[in-house]
Amino acid sequence: MRILITNDDGINAPGLKVLADIATDLAGPGGEVWTVAPAFEQSGVGHCISYTHPMMIIEMETRRYAAEGSPADCVLAGLHEVMADAPPDLVLSGVNRGNNAAENTLYSGTIGGAMEAALQGIPAVALSQYYGPANAGLDNPFEAAAAHGAETVRRILAHDPDEGADYRLFYNVNFPPVPAEAVKGTRLAVQGYRRGTRFSTEPHLSPSGRRFLWIRGGDQQIATDPGSDAAANLDGYISVTPMRADLTAHETMDALAGIAT
């Protein structure tokens, strides 16, 4: 198997090394793992692409490239430049430092990389490691992802319906904020919503007196509804959420039929 990996934390992020190990396990002895990842951190860029300016790409080692762009840019570079002669069988994005469950999904560059792969017709999985009191202080806070990542992806690929839809499925995987041995299992989960907490801004003054704003995240330890991603994660389970880039609210079409003339 030929696998392309990317992330949004940057080419030197520890989670990318974890993902490379997962990909190597999946690819097998005769397989190949190719890396095209952002030269600098790109967290929070979502599915952004560098449409109005070019990006530089550098080969750092054999099959390992850094690009001055977003995760979606890196996937495009991987598919249409780096691996143009023989496209990958699978794209993996992550392992993100922090969860991409609930509303975080909408901002995530990790998700953006997997989404772009799906739009290009390639099977894709985004992987993220939830942080919390039980794992943040570990020598390897990615322990759960490292121990369970390859088998989780194998199960996804074994059950992927591959229905041939225009907007093909991709998968969002979040590993719980616990040590590897404390992972209870895997749950198929819908995308949740954390009530009572949102992204916001926090003002700061520079030494010169200029006013700047930092984006501030909400409380990540708030559980979502039962059966949803963050609820499963905070209960010690790996969550797997099938996703599609089609943003149409299909369930409202009949109710809104009166709009048509």
SERO-4910 file (N, C-alpha, C, O; in steps of 0.05 Angstrom, whole numbers):
BEGIN
 pado doro    nc1    nc2    nc3   cac1   cac2   cac3    cc1    cc2    cc3    oc1    oc2    oc3
  Met    A     17    -24      0      0      0      0     18     25      0     38     26     14
  Arg    A     10     44    -16     23     70    -17      6     91     -1    -17     94     -7
  Ile    A     18    103     19      3    121     36     17    149     36     41    151     39
  Leu    A      0    169     34      9    197     37      0    207     64    -23    204     71
  Ile    A     18    219     79     11    230    105     16    260    105     34    271     92
  Thr    A     -1    274    121      2    303    125     -8    310    152    -16    292    167
  Asn    A     -8    336    159    -18    344    185    -23    375    184    -19    387    163
  Asp    A    -31    386    207    -32    415    208    -14    427    230    -12    451    232
  Asp    A     -1    410    245     17    419    266     45    425    256     62    436    270
  Gly    A     51    417    231     76    423    219     94    398    216     90    378    229
  Ile    A    114    401    198    131    379    190    147    367    214    153    343    213
  Asn    A    153    383    234    168    373    257    152    366    281    163    361    303
  Ala    A    125    364    278    108    359    301    110    329    310    113    312    293
  Pro    A    110    324    336    112    297    345     89    279    336     93    255    332
  Gly    A     66    290    332     43    274    323     47    264    295     36    243    288
  Leu    A     63    278    279     68    268    251     86    244    252     83    225    236
  Lys    A    105    243    271    121    219    275    104    195    283    108    173    274
  Val    A     85    200    301     66    178    309     51    169    284     47    145    280
  Leu    A     42    188    267     27    180    244     44    165    224     35    146    211
  Ala    A     70    172    221     88    158    204     91    129    212     92    111    196
  Asp    A     92    124    239     94     97    249     68     81    243     69     58    235
  Ile    A     45     95    246     19     82    240     18     75    211     10     53    203
  Ala    A     26     93    194     25     89    165     44     67    156     38     51    139
  Thr    A     68     66    169     87     45    162     76     17    169     79     -2    154
  Asp    A     62     15    192     49    -10    199     28    -17    179     27    -40    171
  Leu    A     12      2    170     -9     -4    151      2    -10    123     -9    -28    110
  Ala    A     22      4    115     33      0     88     45    -28     85     45    -39     63
  Gly    A     57    -39    106     69    -65    105     96    -65     93    106    -44     84
  Pro    A    110    -88     92    138    -90     84    142    -80     55    163    -68     49
  Gly    A    124    -85     37    127    -76     10    115    -49      3    115    -41    -20
  Gly    A    105    -35     23     91    -10     19    109     14     21    133     11     25
  Glu    A     97     37     16    112     63     17     96     83     33     71     84     31
  Val    A    110     99     49     98    122     63    111    147     53    135    151     55
  Trp    A     95    165     43    104    191     33     93    213     51     70    212     59
  Thr    A    109    233     57    101    255     74    102    281     59    123    288     47
  Val    A     80    296     59     80    324     50     65    339     71     40    337     74
  Ala    A     79    355     87     67    368    110     75    398    110     95    405     97
  Pro    A     59    414    124     65    443    124     93    449    137    100    437    156
  Ala    A    107    468    125    133    476    136    129    489    163    147    488    180
  Phe    A    106    502    167    101    515    193     73    507    202     56    498    186
  Glu    A     67    511    228     41    503    239     18    517    224     20    540    218
  Gln    A     -2    501    218    -26    511    203    -52    504    218    -72    500    205
  Ser    A    -50    502    245    -74    495    260    -96    516    255    -91    540    254
  Gly    A   -121    506    253   -144    524    251   -149    535    223   -166    552    220
  Val    A   -135    525    203   -139    536    176   -162    522    161   -169    531    139
  Gly    A   -173    501    172   -195    487    160   -187    476    133   -165    464    130
  His    A   -204    480    113   -199    469     86   -188    490     67   -191    489     43
  Cys    A   -174    509     79   -161    531     64   -142    520     42   -127    501     47
  Ile    A   -142    533     19   -122    527     -1   -109    554    -10   -121    575     -8
  Ser    A    -84    553    -18    -69    577    -26    -75    583    -55    -58    579    -73
  Tyr    A    -99    593    -60   -109    596    -87    -97    621   -101    -95    622   -125
  Thr    A    -89    641    -85    -80    666    -97    -50    671    -96    -40    692   -105
  His    A    -35    652    -85     -6    655    -86      7    628    -86     -4    608    -77
  Pro    A     31    625    -97     45    599   -100     56    591    -73     59    606    -54
  Met    A     63    565    -71     76    555    -47    102    541    -55    104    528    -76
  Met    A    122    544    -38    147    531    -42    146    503    -30    135    499     -8
  Ile    A    158    483    -43    159    456    -32    188    446    -33    202    450    -53
  Ile    A    197    434    -12    225    425     -9    225    396     -2    211    387     16
  Glu    A    243    381    -15    247    353     -8    268    352     15    291    359     11
  Met    A    259    344     39    277    344     62    292    318     64    316    317     72
  Glu    A    279    296     57    291    269     57    276    253     35    257    263     23
  Thr    A    285    229     30    271    212     11    242    208     20    237    200     43
  Arg    A    223    215      3    194    213      8    184    231     30    163    226     42
  Arg    A    199    252     37    191    270     58    194    299     49    216    308     43
  Tyr    A    171    313     47    171    340     36    158    360     55    139    352     70
  Ala    A    167    384     55    154    406     70    145    427     50    159    434     31
  Ala    A    120    436     54    108    456     35     99    480     51     89    478     73
  Glu    A    103    504     39     94    528     52     64    532     45     57    550     29
  Gly    A     47    516     58     19    518     52      3    503     73     14    494     93
  Ser    A    -23    501     68    -42    489     87    -41    458     83    -29    448     64
  Pro    A    -54    443    101    -56    414     97    -69    407     71    -61    388     57
  Ala    A    -90    421     63   -103    416     37    -84    421     14    -83    406     -5
  Asp    A    -68    443     16    -47    448     -4    -27    424     -5    -19    416    -27
  Cys    A    -20    414     18      0    392     19    -12    367      5      3    353     -8
  Val    A    -37    362      9    -50    339     -4    -50    343    -34    -43    325    -50
  Leu    A    -56    367    -43    -56    373    -72    -28    370    -83    -24    359   -105
  Ala    A     -8    380    -68     20    377    -77     28    348    -78     42    339    -96
  Gly    A     19    332    -58     26    304    -58     14    289    -81     27    272    -94
  Leu    A    -11    294    -87    -25    279   -108    -17    288   -136    -15    271   -154
  His    A    -12    314   -140     -9    324   -167     20    331   -174     26    339   -196
  Glu    A     38    329   -154     66    335   -159     84    313   -149     97    299   -165
  Val    A     84    309   -123    103    290   -111     97    261   -119    116    246   -125
  Met    A     72    253   -119     64    226   -125     48    224   -151     31    206   -155
  Ala    A     52    243   -169     36    245   -193     37    220   -210     17    213   -223
  Asp    A     59    207   -211     63    183   -228     48    159   -217     41    141   -233
  Ala    A     43    158   -191     29    135   -179     16    145   -154     29    146   -133
  Pro    A    -10    152   -155    -23    164   -131    -25    145   -108    -24    120   -112
  Pro    A    -29    155    -84    -31    138    -61    -57    123    -60    -77    130    -72
  Asp    A    -57    101    -45    -81     86    -40    -97     97    -17   -121     92    -14
  Leu    A    -83    113      0    -95    123     25    -81    149     33    -57    151     30
  Val    A    -97    168     44    -85    192     56    -93    192     85   -116    189     92
  Leu    A    -73    197    102    -77    200    131    -68    228    139    -48    238    130
  Ser    A    -84    240    157    -78    268    166    -77    268    196    -96    259    209
  Gly    A    -56    278    208    -53    279    237    -25    271    245     -6    276    230
  Val    A    -21    259    268    -41    257    289    -41    284    303    -21    293    313
  Asn    A    -65    297    304    -66    324    314    -61    325    344    -70    308    359
  Arg    A    -48    346    352    -44    352    381    -69    365    392    -71    390    391
  Gly    A    -87    349    403   -112    359    413   -135    348    396   -131    339    373
  Asn    A   -159    349    407   -181    336    393   -192    353    370   -190    377    370
  Asn    A   -204    339    351   -219    351    330   -247    339    330   -258    331    310
  Ala    A   -259    339    354   -286    330    358   -305    354    359   -296    377    362
  Ala    A   -331    348    357   -352    369    359   -346    393    341   -338    389    318
  Glu    A   -349    417    351   -346    441    333   -318    445    325   -313    459    305
  Asn    A   -298    434    339   -270    436    330   -266    426    302   -249    436    287
  Thr    A   -283    407    294   -281    395    267   -282    416    246   -268    414    225
  Leu    A   -298    437    250   -303    457    229   -279    475    224   -277    487    203
  Tyr    A   -261    477    244   -238    495    242   -213    480    234   -193    492    226
  Ser    A   -213    454    235   -189    438    235   -175    435    208   -188    427    188
  Gly    A   -150    442    207   -134    436    184   -129    406    180   -126    397    157
  Thr    A   -128    391    202   -126    362    200   -149    351    184   -145    334    166
  Ile    A   -173    360    191   -197    351    176   -195    361    147   -203    347    128
  Gly    A   -186    386    143   -183    397    116   -166    381     98   -173    378     74
  Gly    A   -144    369    108   -127    352     92   -142    327     83   -140    319     60
  Ala    A   -156    314    102   -171    290     95   -194    296     76   -199    281     58
  Met    A   -207    319     80   -229    327     62   -219    331     34   -232    323     15
  Glu    A   -196    344     31   -185    348      4   -179    322    -10   -184    318    -34
  Ala    A   -168    303      5   -163    277     -6   -188    264    -16   -189    252    -38
  Ala    A   -210    265      0   -235    254     -8   -246    267    -33   -257    254    -50
  Leu    A   -244    294    -35   -253    308    -59   -237    300    -83   -247    302   -106
  Gln    A   -212    290    -79   -196    281   -101   -200    251   -107   -187    239   -124
  Gly    A   -219    239    -92   -226    211    -97   -209    190    -82   -210    167    -89
  Ile    A   -193    199    -62   -175    181    -48   -187    175    -20   -195    194     -7
  Pro    A   -187    150    -11   -196    144     16   -178    160     36   -154    162     33
  Ala    A   -191    171     57   -177    188     75   -187    185    104   -211    182    108
  Val    A   -169    188    123   -175    187    151   -160    209    165   -136    211    162
  Ala    A   -174    225    182   -161    245    199   -160    233    227   -179    221    237
  Leu    A   -137    236    240   -133    225    267   -124    247    286   -106    263    279
  Ser    A   -136    248    309   -130    268    329   -129    256    357   -143    237    363
  Gln    A   -111    267    374   -108    257    401   -119    277    421   -109    299    424
  Tyr    A   -141    270    434   -153    286    455   -133    289    478   -120    270    485
  Tyr    A   -132    313    489   -115    318    513   -133    322    537   -155    333    535
  Gly    A   -124    313    560   -139    316    585   -120    310    609    -97    303    605
  Pro    A   -130    312    633   -114    308    657   -101    280    658    -79    277    670
  Ala    A   -113    260    646   -102    233    648    -80    227    628    -66    207    632
  Asn    A    -76    244    608    -55    238    589    -36    261    583    -15    257    571
  Ala    A    -44    285    590    -27    309    583      0    307    595     20    318    584
  Gly    A      3    295    618     29    293    632     45    268    626     66    265    637
  Leu    A     35    251    608     50    227    601     76    234    585     77    255    573
  Asp    A     96    217    587    119    221    570    112    222    541    124    237    526
  Asn    A     92    207    533     81    208    506     51    212    507     36    192    509
  Pro    A     42    236    505     13    241    507     -3    229    483    -27    227    484
  Phe    A     12    221    462     -1    208    439     -2    178    442     -7    163    423
  Glu    A      2    168    466      3    139    471    -21    124    461    -18    103    448
  Ala    A    -45    134    465    -69    120    456    -70    118    426    -77     97    415
  Ala    A    -63    140    413    -63    140    383    -42    121    373    -47    106    353
  Ala    A    -18    121    385      4    104    376     -3     75    378      3     58    361
  Ala    A    -17     68    401    -23     40    406    -46     29    390    -47      6    382
  His    A    -66     46    384    -91     37    372    -96     48    344   -116     41    332
  Gly    A    -78     65    334    -83     79    309    -85     60    285   -103     62    269
  Ala    A    -65     43    282    -64     26    258    -88      7    257   -100      4    235
  Glu    A    -95     -5    279   -118    -24    279   -144     -9    274   -162    -20    261
  Thr    A   -147     15    285   -171     31    280   -174     37    250   -196     34    239
  Val    A   -153     45    237   -154     51    208   -160     25    193   -176     26    174
  Arg    A   -148      3    200   -154    -23    187   -184    -29    188   -195    -38    168
  Arg    A   -196    -25    211   -224    -32    214   -241    -13    197   -261    -22    185
  Ile    A   -233     12    196   -248     31    179   -246     22    149   -267     21    136
  Leu    A   -223     16    140   -219      8    112   -234    -18    106   -244    -21     84
  Ala    A   -235    -36    125   -249    -61    121   -279    -58    119   -293    -74    106
  His    A   -290    -36    130   -319    -32    130   -328     -8    113   -352     -2    112
  Asp    A   -309      6    101   -316     29     84   -335     20     61   -327      3     45
  Pro    A   -359     32     60   -378     23     39   -369     30     11   -378     17     -8
  Asp    A   -352     51      8   -342     58    -19   -365     58    -39   -363     44    -59
  Glu    A   -385     75    -34   -410     74    -50   -407     90    -76   -427     91    -91
  Gly    A   -384    101    -81   -380    115   -106   -395    142   -109   -399    151   -131
  Ala    A   -402    154    -87   -416    180    -87   -397    201    -97   -373    199    -94
  Asp    A   -408    223   -108   -391    245   -117   -375    256    -94   -351    261    -96
  Tyr    A   -389    261    -71   -375    270    -47   -369    245    -31   -386    236    -15
  Arg    A   -346    233    -34   -340    208    -21   -336    212      9   -329    233     18
  Leu    A   -340    190     24   -336    191     52   -306    195     59   -289    185     45
  Phe    A   -302    209     82   -276    208     95   -282    205    125   -305    207    133
  Tyr    A   -262    199    141   -267    192    169   -251    209    189   -228    215    185
  Asn    A   -265    217    210   -253    232    231   -251    215    256   -271    206    267
  Val    A   -226    209    264   -220    192    287   -208    209    309   -189    224    305
  Asn    A   -219    206    333   -208    220    357   -202    199    378   -219    182    385
  Phe    A   -177    199    388   -169    181    409   -173    194    436   -168    218    440
  Pro    A   -183    179    456   -191    190    481   -168    200    498   -145    192    494
  Pro    A   -173    218    517   -152    230    533   -144    213    557   -146    221    580
  Val    A   -135    189    550   -127    169    571   -102    154    561    -96    155    537
  Pro    A    -88    141    579    -66    124    571    -76    101    553    -99     95    553
  Ala    A    -58     89    538    -65     69    518    -80     46    531   -100     36    519
  Glu    A    -71     37    554    -84     13    567   -111     19    578   -126      1    584
  Ala    A   -118     45    580   -144     53    591   -166     56    569   -189     62    576
  Val    A   -158     54    544   -177     57    522   -197     33    524   -189     10    524
  Lys    A   -223     40    524   -244     20    528   -252      6    502   -263    -16    503
  Gly    A   -248     19    480   -257      7    455   -262     29    435   -252     51    437
  Thr    A   -278     23    415   -284     42    393   -314     45    390   -329     26    392
  Arg    A   -323     70    385   -351     76    381   -354     91    355   -340    110    349
  Leu    A   -374     83    339   -383     99    316   -399    122    327   -419    117    341
  Ala    A   -392    146    320   -405    169    333   -411    191    313   -397    195    293
  Val    A   -432    206    319   -439    230    303   -422    253    314   -411    252    336
  Gln    A   -420    274    298   -407    299    307   -423    312    329   -447    317    325
  Gly    A   -411    318    351   -425    329    374   -424    360    374   -414    372    355
  Tyr    A   -436    371    395   -436    400    399   -433    406    428   -449    397    445
  Arg    A   -412    422    435   -408    429    463   -424    454    469   -419    476    459
  Arg    A   -444    451    486   -461    473    493   -448    490    515   -436    480    533
  Gly    A   -452    516    513   -443    534    534   -413    542    531   -403    555    549
  Thr    A   -400    534    510   -372    541    506   -367    546    476   -377    531    459
  Arg    A   -352    567    470   -347    574    442   -319    586    440   -306    593    460
  Phe    A   -309    587    415   -285    602    410   -291    632    415   -313    641    410
  Ser    A   -270    646    424   -274    675    429   -247    689    425   -228    677    415
  Thr    A   -246    714    432   -221    729    430   -212    739    457   -229    744    475
  Glu    A   -186    743    460   -175    753    485   -155    775    478   -135    770    464
  Pro    A   -160    800    487   -142    822    479   -116    823    495   -115    815    518
  His    A    -95    831    482    -69    836    495    -56    861    484    -60    868    461
  Leu    A    -41    874    501    -26    898    492      3    891    488     15    878    505
  Ser    A     14    900    466     43    896    461     59    916    478     47    935    488
  Pro    A     85    912    481    101    932    496     99    960    484    104    980    499
  Ser    A     93    962    458     91    988    446     63   1000    450     57   1022    440
  Gly    A     45    985    463     18    995    468     -2    988    447    -25    996    449
  Arg    A      6    973    426    -13    965    406    -31    942    416    -22    925    432
  Arg    A    -56    942    408    -75    922    417    -77    899    397    -80    903    373
  Phe    A    -74    875    408    -76    851    392    -97    832    404   -103    834    427
  Leu    A   -107    814    387   -127    795    396   -116    767    391   -107    760    370
  Trp    A   -118    750    412   -113    721    409   -140    707    407   -159    715    421
  Ile    A   -141    686    391   -165    670    390   -163    650    414   -142    637    417
  Arg    A   -184    648    429   -185    631    453   -205    609    449   -228    613    441
  Gly    A   -196    584    455   -214    561    453   -231    558    477   -226    570    498
  Gly    A   -252    542    474   -271    537    497   -262    513    513   -241    500    507
  Asp    A   -277    506    533   -271    484    551   -274    458    536   -295    451    526
  Gln    A   -252    443    534   -252    418    519   -261    393    535   -263    371    524
  Gln    A   -267    398    560   -275    375    577   -305    374    581   -315    359    598
  Ile    A   -320    389    564   -349    388    565   -359    366    546   -353    366    523
  Ala    A   -374    347    557   -385    325    541   -407    334    522   -422    353    529
  Thr    A   -409    321    500   -430    326    481   -452    305    485   -450    289    504
  Asp    A   -473    306    469   -495    287    473   -486    258    471   -467    252    457
  Pro    A   -500    240    485   -494    212    482   -494    203    453   -512    211    438
  Gly    A   -475    186    446   -473    176    419   -457    194    400   -453    188    377
  Ser    A   -447    217    411   -431    235    395   -401    233    402   -394    220    422
  Asp    A   -384    246    387   -355    241    388   -342    249    415   -330    232    427
  Ala    A   -345    273    424   -332    282    448   -342    266    473   -327    261    491
  Ala    A   -368    259    472   -379    243    495   -365    216    496   -358    206    517
  Ala    A   -361    203    473   -347    177    472   -318    180    481   -308    164    496
  Asn    A   -305    201    471   -277    206    479   -273    210    509   -256    198    521
  Leu    A   -290    226    521   -288    232    549   -296    208    566   -290    207    590
  Asp    A   -309    188    554   -316    164    568   -295    142    563   -298    119    571
  Gly    A   -273    149    549   -251    131    545   -252    115    519   -236     96    516
  Tyr    A   -269    122    500   -271    108    475   -259    123    452   -259    148    451
  Ile    A   -248    109    432   -241    121    407   -267    126    391   -284    109    390
  Ser    A   -269    150    380   -293    156    364   -285    156    334   -264    166    326
  Val    A   -303    144    318   -300    144    289   -325    157    277   -347    147    282
  Thr    A   -322    179    263   -344    194    252   -342    195    221   -323    208    211
  Pro    A   -360    182    206   -359    185    177   -369    212    169   -388    223    180
  Met    A   -354    225    150   -361    252    142   -361    254    112   -351    237     97
  Arg    A   -374    276    103   -376    282     74   -374    312     70   -384    327     87
  Ala    A   -362    321     48   -358    349     43   -384    363     34   -384    388     32
  Asp    A   -404    348     28   -430    360     20   -443    373     45   -450    360     64
  Leu    A   -445    400     44   -455    415     68   -486    419     67   -497    433     84
  Thr    A   -499    409     47   -528    412     44   -542    400     69   -537    378     76
  Ala    A   -561    415     80   -578    405    102   -601    390     89   -623    401     87
  His    A   -597    365     81   -616    350     65   -643    347     80   -664    346     67
  Glu    A   -642    345    106   -666    340    121   -686    364    121   -709    361    129
  Thr    A   -677    387    112   -694    411    111   -707    415     84   -723    433     80
  Met    A   -699    400     64   -707    406     37   -738    406     34   -749    423     21
  Asp    A   -751    386     45   -781    385     43   -794    408     58   -812    421     48
  Ala    A   -784    414     82   -795    436     98   -792    463     84   -808    481     88
  Leu    A   -771    466     68   -766    492     55   -776    492     26   -769    511     11
  Ala    A   -792    473     19   -801    471     -9   -816    496    -18   -816    502    -42
  Gly    A   -829    510      1   -844    534     -6   -828    557    -16   -839    576    -27
  Ile    A   -801    556    -13   -784    577    -23   -784    577    -53   -781    598    -66
  Ala    A   -786    553    -65   -784    551    -94   -808    564   -108   -830    563    -98
  Thr    A   -803    576   -131   -825    590   -146   -826    578   -174   -843    586   -191
***
